[in-house]
Amino acid sequence: MALSETRNSDVALPEPQEDGVGAPGRQKAVTIGAVCKALHQEFPEISISKIRYLEDQKLLSPRRTQGGYRLYTQNDIQRLRTILRLQRDEFLPLRVIRQELAGGRTEREVAAPGEPRSMRRASVAVKDPGALYSLDDVVEETGAEPQLIRELVDFGVIKGENRGGVRYFEETEREIVRAVSELARYGVGGRNLRVFRSSADREAQLLQSILAPALRSRNPERRKEAIEALENLASVTTHLKHLLLIRDLRKIAT
């Protein structure tokens, strides 16, 4: 079925008929290949396998024909566009994107290219690092070259975890790879990222020193409050860094 779907995915299929033939106001449904073509200009690395992966992660639920073809309405495409923008522009892991969508985040709240983007407060999963991904998984999900990922490991930007001779990466590290792959388009390599790593280490040490007593507390409530404060401080410092960077870039541009 998958091979047949790939070969015929450029063809717009008729709308599903279970609600009646030619029902007025019914959205036209298109195939997965047509969705790729529609989004390719904004997301050049979009692929059929990427869309299928998002479906496997329960982020998309396209309808199916009796023959097993996926059919996407305009609402489905808008939802996919929102997911891709949240990944690209806000570097959110899929787990957080799922929460955002469940909480009512819509495409209208995610700026299109060229439009001002509101600064989203960072979401930090202190307790739960998320799922683990193999090198192949990270390459498939981010489109990054394997050599770039190995370079990031060599320079200590990401670490991964060896299990049974296979290196796995946390969800946050996968999103780091995604961000770095964007920088790589401009010639930024692993050795250039040491400045980011050093800055992050210093900030983490500062926040730890502020909250260290509470984080070490044996009182569950106090520790929970400390973790919430840590997440809030991480959001504030992220926003502050953004503002400082914009200020300095304006000086360069003028």
C-alpha positions as CSV (number, residue, x, y, z in Angstrom):
1,M,0.0,0.0,0.0
2,A,2.8,2.4,0.9
3,L,4.5,2.0,-2.5
4,S,1.3,2.5,-4.4
5,E,0.5,5.6,-2.3
6,T,3.9,7.1,-3.0
7,R,3.6,6.6,-6.7
8,N,0.1,8.0,-7.0
9,S,0.5,10.6,-4.3
10,D,0.5,13.5,-6.8
11,V,-3.0,12.8,-7.9
12,A,-5.8,14.7,-6.2
13,L,-8.4,12.0,-5.3
14,P,-12.1,12.7,-5.0
15,E,-13.6,13.7,-1.7
16,P,-14.7,10.9,0.7
17,Q,-18.3,10.1,0.0
18,E,-19.5,8.7,3.3
19,D,-21.3,12.0,4.1
20,G,-23.1,12.1,0.8
21,V,-21.9,12.7,-2.7
22,G,-21.2,16.3,-3.6
23,A,-22.2,17.6,-0.2
24,P,-22.2,21.4,-0.3
25,G,-19.5,23.2,1.5
26,R,-17.4,20.0,1.8
27,Q,-13.7,20.7,1.8
28,K,-11.7,19.2,-1.1
29,A,-9.4,16.5,0.1
30,V,-6.0,15.9,-1.4
31,T,-3.3,13.2,-1.2
32,I,-0.1,13.3,0.7
33,G,1.9,14.1,-2.4
34,A,-0.2,17.1,-3.1
35,V,0.3,18.3,0.5
36,C,4.1,18.0,0.0
37,K,3.9,20.2,-3.1
38,A,1.7,22.7,-1.4
39,L,4.1,23.2,1.5
40,H,7.4,22.7,-0.3
41,Q,8.1,26.4,-0.9
42,E,7.9,27.3,2.8
43,F,9.3,24.0,4.0
44,P,11.8,22.7,1.3
45,E,12.7,19.6,3.4
46,I,9.1,18.4,3.7
47,S,8.7,14.8,2.6
48,I,6.1,12.1,2.6
49,S,8.0,10.1,5.2
50,K,8.1,13.3,7.4
51,I,4.3,13.6,7.2
52,R,3.8,10.0,7.9
53,Y,6.1,10.2,10.9
54,L,4.0,13.1,12.4
55,E,0.9,10.9,11.9
56,D,2.7,8.1,13.7
57,Q,3.3,10.6,16.6
58,K,-0.5,11.2,16.8
59,L,-0.1,14.8,15.6
60,L,-2.1,14.3,12.4
61,S,-5.2,12.2,11.7
62,P,-5.9,12.2,7.9
63,R,-8.9,10.4,6.6
64,R,-8.4,7.2,4.5
65,T,-10.1,5.9,1.5
66,Q,-11.3,2.3,1.3
67,G,-8.1,1.6,-0.6
68,G,-6.0,3.0,2.2
69,Y,-5.0,6.4,0.7
70,R,-4.5,9.3,3.1
71,L,-6.7,12.3,2.3
72,Y,-6.0,15.7,3.8
73,T,-8.5,18.6,4.1
74,Q,-7.5,22.2,4.3
75,N,-7.8,22.0,8.1
76,D,-5.3,19.1,8.1
77,I,-2.9,21.1,6.0
78,Q,-3.3,24.2,8.2
79,R,-2.6,22.0,11.3
80,L,0.5,20.5,9.5
81,R,1.8,24.0,8.7
82,T,1.4,25.0,12.3
83,I,3.3,22.0,13.5
84,L,6.2,22.7,11.0
85,R,6.4,26.3,12.0
86,L,6.5,25.5,15.7
87,Q,9.3,23.1,15.0
88,R,11.2,25.5,12.7
89,D,10.6,28.8,14.4
90,E,10.3,27.9,18.1
91,F,12.3,24.7,18.1
92,L,9.6,22.9,20.1
93,P,9.8,19.1,20.5
94,L,6.9,17.1,19.3
95,R,5.7,16.4,22.8
96,V,5.3,20.1,23.5
97,I,3.7,20.8,20.1
98,R,1.2,18.1,20.9
99,Q,0.4,19.9,24.2
100,E,0.2,23.3,22.4
101,L,-2.3,22.0,19.8
102,A,-4.3,20.2,22.5
103,G,-4.4,23.5,24.4
104,G,-5.9,25.3,21.4
105,R,-2.8,26.7,19.7
106,T,-3.9,27.5,16.1
107,E,-2.2,28.6,12.9
108,R,-3.5,32.2,13.4
109,E,-1.3,32.3,16.5
110,V,1.9,31.2,14.6
111,A,3.3,33.9,12.4
112,A,4.0,33.3,8.7
113,P,7.4,34.0,7.2
114,G,8.2,37.7,7.2
115,E,5.7,38.5,9.9
116,P,6.7,39.5,13.4
117,R,6.9,36.6,15.7
118,S,6.0,36.9,19.3
119,M,8.6,35.6,21.7
120,R,7.3,32.4,23.2
121,R,8.3,31.5,26.7
122,A,10.5,28.5,26.6
123,S,9.1,25.2,27.7
124,V,11.6,23.3,29.8
125,A,11.0,19.7,30.8
126,V,13.2,19.4,33.8
127,K,12.1,16.0,35.0
128,D,11.2,14.3,31.8
129,P,13.8,14.4,29.0
130,G,11.4,12.7,26.6
131,A,11.9,9.8,24.3
132,L,15.2,8.6,23.0
133,Y,16.1,8.6,19.3
134,S,18.8,6.8,17.4
135,L,21.1,8.5,15.0
136,D,18.9,7.3,12.1
137,D,15.8,8.7,13.8
138,V,17.5,12.1,14.3
139,V,18.6,12.2,10.7
140,E,15.2,11.3,9.4
141,E,13.4,13.8,11.7
142,T,15.7,16.8,11.3
143,G,17.2,16.3,7.8
144,A,20.7,16.9,9.3
145,E,23.7,15.1,7.9
146,P,25.1,12.3,10.1
147,Q,28.5,13.9,10.0
148,L,27.1,17.1,11.5
149,I,25.6,15.1,14.3
150,R,28.9,13.4,15.0
151,E,30.6,16.7,14.9
152,L,28.2,18.1,17.5
153,V,29.0,15.1,19.7
154,D,32.8,15.6,19.3
155,F,32.5,19.2,20.3
156,G,30.3,18.5,23.3
157,V,27.2,20.3,22.0
158,I,25.2,17.1,22.4
159,K,26.2,14.0,24.2
160,G,23.7,11.2,23.6
161,E,23.6,8.0,25.6
162,N,25.1,4.6,24.6
163,R,22.8,1.6,25.0
164,G,23.9,-1.8,23.7
165,G,26.5,-0.2,21.5
166,V,24.0,2.2,20.0
167,R,24.0,6.0,20.7
168,Y,20.6,7.5,21.5
169,F,19.7,11.2,21.8
170,E,17.1,12.9,24.0
171,E,14.3,14.9,22.5
172,T,16.0,18.2,23.4
173,E,19.2,17.1,21.8
174,R,17.3,16.2,18.6
175,E,15.9,19.7,18.5
176,I,19.4,21.1,19.0
177,V,20.4,19.2,15.9
178,R,17.5,20.7,14.1
179,A,18.5,24.2,15.0
180,V,22.2,23.6,14.2
181,S,21.2,22.2,10.8
182,E,19.6,25.5,10.0
183,L,22.8,27.3,11.1
184,A,24.9,24.9,9.0
185,R,23.3,26.4,5.9
186,Y,25.2,29.5,6.6
187,G,28.5,27.7,7.2
188,V,28.2,27.5,11.0
189,G,30.0,24.3,12.1
190,G,30.4,22.5,15.4
191,R,33.5,24.4,16.4
192,N,31.6,27.6,16.1
193,L,29.0,26.5,18.5
194,R,31.3,26.3,21.5
195,V,30.3,29.9,22.3
196,F,26.6,28.8,22.6
197,R,27.6,25.8,24.7
198,S,29.8,27.9,27.0
199,S,27.0,30.5,27.4
200,A,24.4,27.9,28.2
201,D,26.7,26.3,30.8
202,R,27.3,29.6,32.5
203,E,23.6,30.4,32.6
204,A,22.8,26.9,34.0
205,Q,25.4,27.4,36.7
206,L,23.9,30.8,37.6
207,L,20.3,29.4,37.9
208,Q,21.5,26.5,39.9
209,S,23.3,28.7,42.3
210,I,20.1,30.8,42.8
211,L,17.9,27.8,43.5
212,A,20.4,25.2,44.8
213,P,19.1,25.0,48.4
214,A,15.5,24.5,47.3
215,L,16.4,22.0,44.5
216,R,18.3,19.9,47.1
217,S,15.4,20.0,49.6
218,R,13.9,16.8,50.8
219,N,10.5,18.5,51.0
220,P,8.6,17.4,47.9
221,E,6.6,20.6,47.7
222,R,9.6,22.9,48.1
223,R,11.4,21.0,45.4
224,K,8.4,21.1,43.1
225,E,8.2,24.9,43.6
226,A,12.0,25.1,42.8
227,I,11.6,23.2,39.6
228,E,8.7,25.5,38.5
229,A,10.9,28.5,39.4
230,L,13.7,27.0,37.4
231,E,11.5,26.7,34.4
232,N,10.2,30.2,34.8
233,L,13.8,31.6,35.1
234,A,14.8,29.7,32.0
235,S,12.0,31.3,30.1
236,V,12.9,34.8,31.3
237,T,16.6,34.3,30.5
238,T,15.7,33.0,27.0
239,H,13.6,36.1,26.4
240,L,16.3,38.4,27.7
241,K,19.0,36.8,25.5
242,H,16.6,37.3,22.5
243,L,16.2,41.0,23.3
244,L,19.9,41.6,23.8
245,L,20.7,39.9,20.5
246,I,18.1,41.9,18.6
247,R,19.5,45.1,20.1
248,D,23.1,44.2,19.0
249,L,21.9,43.1,15.6
250,R,20.2,46.4,15.0
251,K,23.5,48.1,15.6
252,I,25.1,45.9,13.0
253,A,22.4,46.5,10.5
254,T,22.5,50.3,10.8
